[in-house]
Amino acid sequence: MTPAQLSSTMGGDGADQSVPSIQGPAAGSPDDDRKPHVSTRTTTEHEIRSQPEVWARAVAAAPEDAPVLGRPGERVLLLGCGTSAFVAESVAVLRERAGHGETDAAYASEWTPGRTYDRVVAISRSGTTSEVLEALAQVPAGTVRAAVVGVAGTPVAEAADETLVLDFADEESVVQTRFPTSVLALARTGFGENLGPVIERAVEVLAAPLPVDPSRFEHFVFLGRSWSYGLAQEAALKIREAAQAWSESYPALDYRHGPVAVAGEASLVTLFGDADPVLAADIERTGATVQHWDVDPLIQLVQAQRLAVELAAARGLDADAPRHLTRSVVLVGRPGRADARQGNGSQGMTQADIDAAAAKHAPLPVVVVGDANVDLVLRGDVVPRFGQAEQLADSGDLVLGGSAAIAAAGVARLGVPTSLVARVGADTFGTFTLDALRGCGVDVGSVEVADGEPTGLSVNLSTPTDRAILTVPGTIPTLTGERVTEVLDARSAPGLLHVASYFLQPGLARALPDVLARARAQGWTTSLDTNWDPAQVWAGLDEVLGHLDLLLPNRNELRAIAGALGEPADLDDVTLATRLARRGPRVVVKDGADGGWSVGADGDVVRAPGVAVDVVDTTGAGDSFDAGYLAALAHGVPDEPSRVRWATVAGSLSVLGPGGTGRQATVDELERELAR
């Protein structure tokens, strides 16, 4: 063990890593079209249920690792943002109560040096949070900078003198559950508590259903005292994040000092810590329901996490894809707090240092250009029979559609800052499309909303072996090259530019050679997924290929494009792709159940298999394949075999849910599959 890193990696990860249970035919093709039923347990739920086992690992690590939180007698400051700030507040109370020394807690975004500390401890699951890095930059010389993170080698970890890595408690989900509770379990053990009985009781509680139906309520309040007030704040945050519901938190006895005025029959008030019958009776007189789980406060927080996920499901929301949220907040190039650093004897991290540390790990930005619309996906007996015959389909979903929109959502889910350039109508479908994109983490600031024009609509008729698509173009064909150039010219730095659905956008297609040439001159890496040509003419691409770095067709599109360019039809796929590559771009091909491959002008082929999964819906799987490849580039994956593997895994995992974005992979899910 070295002072630089006190790692708690104790063997293999015993946490519950299982995936949703799916019934249906085995497949893994990015172009397959089968959709049976999928169970509804989310990744967040799996991580919630894994907590007793993960806590046991934190408890075992505590004797060696807990000193990172502060050695007895040290004066300590704990910093964090969001969930980590609430954990810091609780740990501070616990540490002082245990007699280990004076301990403060603060929001990293608000702290400025003033009081003297022996140690400043930053808590950050991702290890990339910008405000935490800024705070560490302000720590005066001579003060120990410590960090508790979920991922080793990240900017926060590298900025610290001592680092505790709880990688076994790291999460795939955006919504934090087991990482913060594991920090608390480790801290409490280090402060002298025996958590064995708590872990045993947690197993029992998780095996039982929640005692209350959250869908009965519209207003959720969590009250705590002492160290459980931090947990109450975290519980309210889980409700807001996962279920988008009205939630509040207060010190328990302060609730009667004003906030109780809005309590009523639609309110569920939860008491953390010890029961308080007098307070409960006062609240119940408002008509509110009061509950107190008679278990340790750490288990009370687990129950609140379950409450949030169940409420999300009741509201038709996906707890794995919380609105407007990403796994980490990284703000490169924001104004620093130089005023706070002036003359404080800090340890030398300037704003440039902070940005460099973040940029070292921050992916390149991706701008996706093309179609955004609504897809209505119907499954079952969907082959039309005319003559006024009515048919009953098995199921249907209204989902985000459009090759560009699905690709953008997939790239964003893989942790890359992603913007979409597209057009939608000022109508119900347009609002649906924008909300869905925002929910996936896509920046829609460059999506134009057109008055008097309808948003595009596609009806996908999906059978186990094939599909047909009926499309009302709406605003899809109206995007122009001038608009794309305008957006790119306004960007402060280049990244990756991806264009989709070439043949659905004739105005953009005509201007695309000039758009791409200008973009490449500015430093953008360019790529194109033409998708299928409804007219089957495949015209205009000869002028485009020379301005592309990447072309991403499926096998049928590859052969159609090559044929339109005069290549002989009797040549094999690799030879055709090689001939296209000699016109400019590397060609990355979606190859159905065989995964995918890529080839350059030298003819050397790089292949990667797909993942064998039980298919729910293959809509947009090729776009998720594109997203995987682009995300690998954006994250700086250095070798072509790994980039193609990212693409095939992302395409395969996307078929585990309905529609093009229903189950797109996160970076953690993808990396876990890559490690198999």
C-alpha positions in Angstrom: 0.0 0.0 0.0 1.4 3.4 -1.0 0.3 6.9 0.2 -0.8 7.7 -3.3 -3.5 5.0 -3.5 -5.1 2.8 -0.9 -7.1 0.5 -3.2 -10.0 -1.6 -1.9 -10.0 -4.2 -4.7 -10.5 -7.4 -2.8 -10.9 -10.1 -5.5 -13.8 -10.3 -8.0 -16.8 -8.1 -7.8 -19.5 -10.1 -6.0 -22.2 -7.6 -6.7 -25.3 -8.6 -8.6 -24.3 -8.1 -12.2 -27.2 -10.0 -13.8 -29.1 -8.5 -16.8 -32.9 -8.4 -17.3 -34.6 -11.7 -17.9 -35.7 -11.9 -21.5 -37.8 -14.5 -23.2 -37.2 -14.9 -26.9 -35.0 -16.3 -29.7 -31.2 -16.0 -29.1 -29.6 -13.5 -31.4 -27.2 -10.6 -31.4 -27.5 -9.0 -34.8 -27.5 -5.3 -35.1 -29.9 -5.8 -38.1 -32.2 -8.5 -36.6 -35.9 -7.6 -36.0 -37.3 -9.9 -33.3 -39.1 -8.6 -30.2 -40.4 -10.7 -27.4 -41.1 -9.7 -23.8 -38.5 -8.1 -21.4 -38.7 -8.0 -17.7 -38.8 -4.6 -16.0 -36.0 -4.8 -13.3 -33.6 -1.9 -14.0 -29.9 -1.7 -13.5 -30.6 0.7 -10.6 -32.7 -2.0 -8.9 -29.9 -4.6 -9.3 -27.4 -2.2 -7.7 -29.8 -1.4 -4.9 -30.2 -5.1 -4.1 -26.5 -5.7 -4.2 -25.8 -3.3 -1.3 -25.5 -5.8 1.6 -22.8 -7.7 -0.2 -21.0 -4.6 -1.2 -21.2 -3.2 2.3 -19.6 -6.4 3.6 -16.6 -5.6 1.3 -16.5 -2.0 2.6 -16.5 -3.2 6.2 -13.7 -5.6 5.5 -11.7 -2.8 3.9 -12.3 -0.3 6.7 -9.3 -1.2 9.0 -6.9 -0.4 6.2 -8.7 2.3 4.3 -10.8 4.3 6.7 -7.8 6.5 7.8 -8.1 8.2 4.4 -11.2 9.9 5.9 -9.1 11.3 8.7 -6.8 10.0 11.4 -7.9 10.5 15.0 -7.2 14.0 16.2 -7.0 15.6 12.7 -9.2 18.5 11.8 -11.0 17.4 8.7 -13.1 19.0 5.9 -15.3 16.7 3.8 -16.3 18.0 0.3 -18.7 16.7 -2.3 -21.4 17.7 -4.9 -25.0 16.3 -4.9 -25.2 12.9 -3.3 -21.5 13.1 -2.2 -22.2 16.4 -0.4 -25.0 14.7 1.6 -22.6 11.8 2.4 -20.0 14.2 3.5 -22.4 15.9 5.9 -23.4 12.5 7.5 -19.8 11.3 7.8 -18.8 14.6 9.4 -21.5 14.2 12.2 -20.5 10.5 12.6 -16.8 11.3 12.9 -17.3 14.0 15.6 -19.7 11.8 17.5 -17.1 9.0 17.5 -14.6 11.5 19.1 -12.2 11.4 16.1 -11.8 15.2 15.9 -13.5 18.3 14.6 -15.0 17.7 11.2 -16.8 20.0 8.8 -18.6 19.4 5.5 -19.2 21.7 2.6 -20.4 21.7 -1.0 -17.4 21.6 -3.2 -18.9 24.2 -5.5 -19.3 26.8 -2.6 -16.2 26.2 -0.4 -13.5 28.8 -0.2 -10.4 28.5 2.1 -10.7 30.2 5.5 -10.6 27.8 8.4 -7.4 25.7 8.9 -7.6 21.9 8.4 -5.2 19.1 8.6 -6.9 17.2 5.8 -9.5 17.9 3.1 -11.3 14.9 1.8 -13.1 15.0 -1.6 -15.8 12.4 -2.3 -16.6 11.8 -6.0 -17.9 8.6 -7.4 -16.8 9.4 -11.0 -13.6 11.1 -10.0 -14.2 13.7 -12.7 -16.4 16.3 -11.1 -15.2 19.8 -12.1 -16.3 21.6 -8.9 -14.4 19.0 -6.8 -11.3 19.5 -8.8 -11.6 23.3 -8.4 -12.0 22.9 -4.6 -8.9 20.6 -4.4 -7.0 23.3 -6.3 -7.7 25.7 -3.5 -6.4 23.5 -0.6 -3.5 25.4 1.1 0.0 23.9 0.9 0.7 21.7 3.9 -2.9 20.3 4.1 -3.4 16.7 3.1 -5.6 16.4 0.0 -7.5 13.0 0.1 -10.1 11.6 -2.2 -12.7 8.8 -2.1 -13.7 7.7 -5.6 -15.2 4.9 -7.5 -12.8 4.9 -10.4 -9.0 4.8 -10.2 -6.8 7.0 -12.3 -9.3 9.8 -12.7 -8.6 13.5 -12.3 -9.8 13.7 -8.7 -7.8 10.7 -7.7 -4.7 12.1 -9.4 -5.1 15.5 -7.7 -5.0 13.9 -4.2 -2.2 12.9 -2.0 -4.1 9.9 -0.7 -6.8 8.1 -2.6 -9.4 5.5 -1.5 -10.8 3.6 -4.5 -14.1 1.9 -3.9 -14.2 0.3 -7.3 -16.3 -2.6 -6.1 -19.0 -0.1 -5.2 -18.9 1.8 -8.5 -22.2 1.8 -10.5 -23.5 1.7 -14.0 -26.4 3.8 -13.1 -26.6 7.6 -13.2 -28.6 7.6 -10.0 -26.2 6.8 -7.1 -27.2 4.1 -4.6 -24.5 1.6 -3.5 -21.5 3.9 -3.8 -22.7 6.5 -1.2 -24.0 3.8 1.2 -20.7 1.9 0.9 -18.8 5.1 1.9 -21.0 5.4 4.9 -20.6 1.7 5.8 -16.8 2.0 5.6 -16.8 5.2 7.6 -19.0 3.8 10.4 -16.8 0.7 10.7 -13.7 2.9 10.8 -15.4 4.9 13.6 -15.9 1.8 15.7 -19.4 0.6 14.8 -20.3 -3.1 14.2 -22.3 -3.2 10.9 -22.6 -7.0 10.8 -26.2 -7.0 12.2 -27.1 -4.1 9.9 -26.0 -6.1 6.8 -27.9 -9.1 7.9 -31.1 -7.0 8.5 -30.7 -5.3 5.1 -30.8 -8.7 3.4 -34.1 -9.4 5.1 -35.6 -6.0 4.3 -34.7 -6.3 0.6 -36.4 -9.6 0.4 -39.7 -8.1 1.5 -42.0 -5.8 -0.5 -42.2 -2.1 0.4 -44.9 -1.5 3.0 -46.4 1.4 1.1 -47.5 2.0 -2.5 -45.7 5.2 -3.6 -48.1 5.8 -6.6 -50.8 6.9 -4.1 -48.9 10.1 -3.3 -47.8 13.2 -5.1 -45.6 14.8 -2.4 -42.7 13.2 -0.6 -41.0 14.5 2.5 -38.0 13.0 4.4 -37.1 14.2 7.9 -33.9 13.3 9.7 -31.9 14.2 12.8 -28.2 14.1 13.5 -26.3 12.1 10.9 -29.6 10.8 9.3 -30.4 14.3 8.1 -27.9 13.9 5.3 -29.6 10.6 4.5 -33.0 12.4 4.4 -31.6 14.9 1.9 -30.2 12.1 -0.2 -33.6 10.2 -0.1 -35.4 13.3 -1.4 -32.8 13.7 -4.2 -33.5 10.0 -5.3 -37.2 10.8 -5.7 -36.4 13.9 -7.8 -33.8 12.1 -9.9 -35.5 8.8 -10.6 -39.2 9.7 -10.5 -39.3 13.4 -11.3 -41.6 13.9 -8.3 -42.0 16.7 -5.7 -39.8 15.9 -2.8 -38.4 17.8 0.2 -36.1 17.2 3.1 -35.7 19.0 6.5 -34.2 18.6 9.9 -37.0 16.7 11.6 -38.0 19.2 14.3 -37.8 22.1 11.8 -40.6 20.7 9.7 -43.2 22.3 11.9 -41.6 25.7 11.4 -43.2 26.4 8.0 -42.8 23.5 5.6 -45.6 21.5 7.2 -48.0 24.1 5.7 -48.1 22.3 2.3 -48.6 18.8 3.8 -51.9 17.1 3.0 -53.6 13.9 1.9 -51.3 13.5 -1.1 -48.2 13.8 1.1 -46.0 10.8 2.3 -43.7 11.9 5.2 -40.9 9.6 6.1 -39.0 9.9 9.4 -35.3 8.9 9.3 -33.5 7.9 12.5 -35.4 7.2 15.6 -39.2 7.3 15.7 -40.9 10.4 17.1 -44.5 9.7 18.0 -45.3 13.3 18.9 -43.9 14.7 15.7 -45.7 12.0 13.7 -49.0 12.8 15.3 -48.6 16.5 14.6 -48.0 15.7 10.9 -50.8 13.3 10.6 -53.3 16.0 11.7 -52.6 17.6 8.3 -54.0 14.5 6.5 -50.5 13.4 5.5 -49.4 9.8 5.8 -46.4 9.3 8.1 -44.1 6.3 7.9 -41.1 5.2 9.9 -39.1 2.1 9.0 -37.9 0.5 12.2 -34.4 -0.3 10.9 -30.9 1.3 10.9 -30.9 4.6 9.0 -28.6 3.1 6.3 -31.4 0.6 5.6 -33.9 3.4 5.7 -32.0 5.0 2.8 -32.1 1.8 0.9 -35.9 1.7 1.4 -36.1 5.2 0.1 -34.1 4.2 -3.0 -36.6 1.4 -3.6 -39.4 3.8 -3.2 -38.0 6.1 -5.8 -37.5 3.3 -8.4 -41.0 1.9 -7.8 -42.5 5.4 -8.1 -40.6 5.9 -11.4 -42.0 2.7 -12.7 -45.5 3.6 -11.7 -45.1 6.9 -13.6 -43.8 5.1 -16.7 -40.2 6.4 -16.3 -36.9 4.6 -16.6 -34.8 5.0 -13.5 -31.7 4.1 -15.5 -32.2 7.2 -17.7 -33.0 10.1 -15.4 -34.0 13.3 -17.1 -31.3 15.9 -17.8 -28.7 14.0 -15.8 -25.4 12.3 -16.7 -23.1 10.1 -14.6 -20.7 13.0 -14.0 -20.6 16.8 -14.3 -17.5 17.9 -16.2 -17.2 21.5 -17.1 -14.1 22.1 -19.2 -13.0 25.7 -19.6 -15.4 27.3 -17.1 -14.2 30.4 -15.3 -12.1 29.4 -12.3 -12.2 30.8 -8.8 -8.9 32.6 -9.1 -10.1 35.3 -6.7 -10.4 32.6 -4.0 -7.0 31.2 -4.8 -5.1 34.5 -4.8 -2.5 34.5 -2.1 -3.8 31.5 -0.2 -0.7 29.4 -0.6 -2.5 26.8 -2.6 -0.7 23.7 -3.9 -0.4 25.1 -7.4 -3.3 23.9 -9.5 -4.4 26.7 -11.7 -7.6 26.7 -13.8 -5.4 25.5 -16.7 -4.3 22.6 -14.6 -7.9 21.7 -13.7 -9.0 21.9 -17.4 -6.0 19.8 -18.4 -6.8 17.2 -15.9 -10.4 17.1 -17.0 -9.5 17.2 -20.7 -7.2 14.3 -20.2 -10.2 12.2 -19.4 -12.9 14.1 -21.2 -14.1 12.7 -24.5 -14.1 14.7 -27.7 -17.5 16.3 -28.5 -19.7 14.7 -31.1 -22.2 16.6 -33.3 -24.7 14.4 -35.1 -26.6 15.8 -38.1 -29.8 14.4 -39.7 -33.3 13.1 -38.9 -35.2 13.2 -35.7 -38.8 11.9 -35.5 -41.2 9.6 -33.8 -41.3 5.9 -34.4 -44.5 3.8 -33.9 -43.3 0.2 -33.7 -45.9 -2.5 -34.2 -45.2 -6.2 -33.6 -47.2 -9.4 -34.3 -49.6 -9.8 -37.2 -48.5 -6.7 -39.0 -48.5 -7.6 -42.7 -51.3 -5.5 -44.0 -54.4 -7.1 -45.6 -56.5 -4.6 -47.6 -60.2 -4.8 -48.1 -61.1 -3.0 -44.9 -59.8 -5.9 -42.8 -58.9 -5.2 -39.2 -55.9 -6.9 -37.7 -54.8 -7.2 -34.0 -51.2 -6.5 -33.3 -49.4 -8.1 -30.4 -47.8 -4.9 -29.1 -46.8 -1.4 -30.0 -44.4 1.4 -28.7 -44.2 5.1 -29.5 -40.5 5.8 -29.3 -37.7 8.2 -30.4 -36.9 7.6 -34.1 -34.6 8.8 -36.8 -31.1 7.4 -37.5 -29.4 10.6 -36.4 -31.5 10.9 -33.2 -30.9 7.3 -32.2 -27.2 7.6 -32.9 -26.9 10.8 -30.9 -28.8 9.2 -27.9 -26.4 6.2 -28.1 -23.3 8.3 -28.1 -24.6 10.4 -25.2 -25.4 7.3 -23.2 -21.8 6.3 -23.7 -20.6 9.3 -21.8 -19.8 11.6 -24.7 -21.0 15.3 -24.9 -23.4 15.1 -27.8 -25.3 17.7 -29.8 -27.9 17.1 -32.5 -28.6 19.3 -35.6 -32.0 18.5 -36.9 -35.5 19.9 -37.5 -38.8 19.0 -35.9 -42.3 20.5 -36.1 -44.0 22.7 -33.4 -46.4 19.9 -32.6 -47.0 17.1 -30.2 -44.6 14.7 -31.9 -41.9 17.4 -32.0 -42.3 18.0 -28.2 -42.1 14.2 -27.7 -38.9 14.0 -29.8 -37.2 16.8 -28.0 -38.1 15.5 -24.5 -36.9 12.0 -25.4 -33.6 13.4 -26.7 -33.1 15.5 -23.5 -33.9 12.4 -21.5 -31.0 10.6 -23.2 -28.6 13.4 -22.4 -28.5 14.9 -25.9 -28.0 18.7 -26.3 -30.9 19.9 -28.4 -30.0 23.5 -28.6 -29.3 23.2 -32.4 -32.6 21.4 -33.2 -34.8 23.9 -35.0 -38.6 23.9 -34.3 -40.5 24.7 -37.4 -44.0 26.3 -37.2 -46.5 25.0 -39.6 -44.5 21.9 -40.5 -45.2 18.4 -39.1 -42.6 16.3 -37.3 -41.6 13.2 -39.2 -43.3 9.9 -38.4 -42.3 6.3 -39.2 -44.5 3.3 -38.6 -42.3 0.2 -38.2 -44.1 -3.1 -39.0 -41.9 -5.6 -37.2 -42.0 -9.4 -37.6 -39.6 -12.0 -36.1 -37.7 -12.2 -39.4 -38.2 -8.9 -41.2 -39.6 -5.4 -41.0 -41.2 -2.8 -43.2 -41.1 1.0 -42.6 -43.7 3.5 -43.7 -42.4 7.1 -43.2 -44.1 10.5 -43.4 -41.1 12.8 -44.0 -42.5 15.9 -42.4 -39.5 18.2 -41.4 -36.9 15.5 -42.1 -36.0 16.7 -45.7 -35.9 20.4 -44.8 -32.5 20.5 -43.0 -30.0 22.5 -45.0 -26.2 22.5 -45.3 -26.2 26.2 -44.5 -27.7 25.4 -41.1 -25.1 22.7 -40.4 -22.2 25.0 -41.3 -23.7 27.8 -39.1 -23.7 25.4 -36.1 -20.2 24.1 -36.7 -18.8 27.6 -37.2 -20.2 28.6 -33.8 -18.3 25.8 -32.0 -15.3 26.7 -30.0 -13.4 23.5 -30.8 -13.8 20.6 -33.3 -14.6 17.0 -32.5 -16.5 14.3 -34.4 -19.1 15.2 -37.0 -21.6 12.4 -38.0 -24.2 12.6 -40.7 -27.1 10.1 -41.0 -30.0 9.4 -43.4 -28.4 11.0 -46.4 -31.1 10.0 -48.9 -34.0 11.4 -46.7 -32.5 14.9 -46.8 -31.9 16.0 -50.4 -31.2 19.6 -49.5 -28.5 18.6 -47.1 -27.2 15.9 -49.5 -26.6 18.5 -52.3 -24.6 20.7 -50.0 -22.8 17.9 -48.1 -19.5 17.9 -50.0 -18.9 21.5 -49.2 -20.1 21.1 -45.6 -17.7 18.2 -45.0 -14.8 19.9 -46.7 -15.2 23.0 -44.5 -15.6 20.9 -41.4 -12.5 18.9 -42.1 -10.6 22.1 -42.7 -11.7 23.2 -39.2 -10.3 19.9 -37.7 -13.5 17.8 -37.5 -13.4 14.1 -38.1 -16.3 13.2 -40.5 -18.5 10.2 -40.8 -21.6 9.1 -42.7 -24.3 6.5 -42.4 -26.3 6.8 -45.5 -29.0 4.4 -44.4 -31.2 2.9 -47.2 -32.2 4.9 -50.3 -36.0 4.6 -50.6 -35.6 5.4 -54.3 -32.8 2.8 -54.7 -30.9 5.2 -56.9 -27.9 5.8 -54.6 -26.8 8.9 -56.4 -24.4 11.6 -55.3 -22.0 9.7 -53.1 -19.1 9.8 -55.5 -18.7 13.5 -54.6 -19.0 12.9 -50.8 -16.6 10.0 -50.2 -13.5 12.0 -50.6 -14.5 14.3 -47.7 -15.2 11.5 -45.3 -13.0 9.8 -42.7 -15.6 7.1 -42.0 -18.4 5.4 -43.9 -20.7 3.1 -41.8 -23.0 1.0 -44.0 -24.6 -2.4 -43.4 -23.8 -5.1 -45.9 -26.7 -4.4 -48.2 -26.0 -0.7 -48.2 -22.3 -1.4 -48.9 -23.2 -3.4 -52.0 -25.8 -0.9 -53.2 -23.3 2.1 -52.8 -20.5 0.2 -54.6 -22.8 -0.8 -57.4 -24.0 2.8 -57.9 -20.3 3.8 -58.2 -19.7 1.2 -60.9 -18.0 -1.5 -58.9 -18.6 -5.1 -60.3 -21.5 -6.9 -58.5 -19.5 -10.2 -58.5 -16.9 -8.9 -56.1 -17.0 -10.0 -52.4 -17.9 -7.6 -49.6 -14.4 -7.0 -48.4 -13.1 -6.2 -51.9 -16.0 -3.8 -52.5 -15.4 -2.1 -49.1 -11.6 -1.8 -49.9 -12.4 -0.1 -53.2 -14.6 2.4 -51.4 -11.9 3.0 -48.8 -9.5 3.9 -51.6 -11.9 6.7 -52.5 -11.3 8.3 -49.1 -13.0 6.9 -45.9 -12.3 3.9 -43.8 -15.4 1.6 -44.2 -16.9 0.2 -41.0 -19.6 -2.5 -41.9 -22.5 -3.8 -39.8 -22.5 -7.5 -40.5 -25.7 -8.8 -38.9 -25.3 -11.8 -36.6 -21.6 -11.9 -37.4 -21.0 -8.5 -35.7 -19.0 -6.1 -37.8 -15.7 -5.3 -39.5 -13.8 -2.5 -40.9 -11.3 -2.0 -43.7 -9.0 0.7 -45.0 -7.4 1.4 -48.3 -4.7 -1.3 -47.6 -7.3 -4.0 -47.6 -6.5 -5.2 -44.0 -9.7 -6.3 -42.3 -10.5 -5.9 -38.6 -13.4 -8.0 -37.4 -15.3 -8.2 -34.1 -18.1 -10.5 -33.1 -21.5 -9.5 -31.8 -22.9 -10.5 -28.4 -25.3 -13.4 -28.1 -28.4 -11.9 -26.5 -32.2 -12.6 -26.4 -33.7 -10.0 -28.7 -36.5 -7.7 -27.8 -36.3 -5.2 -30.7 -33.7 -4.5 -33.3 -35.0 -1.1 -34.3 -32.1 1.3 -34.6 -29.4 -1.3 -33.6 -27.3 -0.2 -36.6 -27.4 3.4 -35.3 -26.3 2.1 -31.9 -23.5 0.3 -33.7 -22.5 3.7 -35.1 -22.7 5.2 -31.7 -20.4 2.6 -30.2 -17.7 3.3 -32.8 -18.0 7.0 -32.5 -17.9 6.9 -28.7 -14.8 4.8 -28.9 -13.1 7.4 -31.1 -14.3 10.2 -28.8 -13.0 8.5 -25.7 -9.6 8.0 -27.4 -9.7 4.2 -27.8 -6.4 3.8 -29.6 -6.7 0.7 -31.7 -9.1 -0.3 -34.5 -10.0 -3.8 -33.1 -11.2 -2.2 -29.9 -13.2 0.4 -31.7 -15.0 -2.1 -33.8 -15.7 -4.2 -30.7 -17.2 -1.2 -29.1 -19.5 -0.9 -32.1 -20.6 -4.5 -32.2 -21.2 -4.6 -28.4 -23.2 -1.4 -28.4 -25.3 -2.6 -31.4 -26.0 -6.0 -29.8 -26.9 -4.6 -26.3 -29.3 -2.1 -27.8 -31.7 -4.9 -28.9 -32.5 -5.7 -25.2 -35.2 -3.0 -25.1 -38.0 -1.5 -27.1 -37.3 1.0 -29.9 -33.9 2.4 -30.9 -33.1 3.9 -27.5 -35.0 1.7 -25.1 -31.9 -0.2 -23.9 -28.8 1.5 -25.3 -25.7 0.7 -23.4 -23.9 2.9 -20.9 -20.1 3.0 -20.8 -20.1 0.8 -17.8 -22.3 -1.8 -19.3 -20.3 -1.8 -22.5 -16.9 -2.0 -20.7 -18.2 -4.9 -18.5 -19.2 -6.8 -21.6 -15.9 -6.1 -23.2 -14.1 -7.5 -20.2 -15.9 -10.9 -20.5 
